[in-house]
Amino acid sequence: DLRWVPYVTACLIFLIIVSFCGGPGAAATTLSNELFIQSDRVAAFVLMGLQRWFMITVLGLIFPFIIDGLSSYCFMLFAGVCLMGSLYTFFLLPETKGKTLVEISEEFKAITVCGKSFLEEEKVETKL
């Protein structure tokens, strides 16, 4: 008799959501403030918020079709996305520990993807 399994599963799902929102989920919101210069922070914050909610909406709308198509293997899609994100982080993103925002910004600009670099002319900022 396994009538308790759905209740345990629902509790575990809520536990994952709560632990993610209380831990690494909040880092995505503040990350835009840390990686961009002062003049670009508001635009980055807004664009990241719009992108996050758009992607959550799209995922919520297509998830029933993913379940129908992949049934019990629907986790493989998310495992693949996690693997691609890990590889991207490991091979492309620079180390930022102990560096200033200017140094981090320069390293991000120097990343070359598909033969294209994002180096720009230096911007002049005013300090308040």
Secondary structure by P-SEA (a helix, b strand, c coil): cccaaaaaaaaaaaaaaaaaaacccccccccccccccccaaaaaaaaaaaaaaaaaaaaaaaaaaaaaacccccaaaaaaaaaaaaaaaaccccccccccaaaaaaaaaacccccccccccbbbbbcc
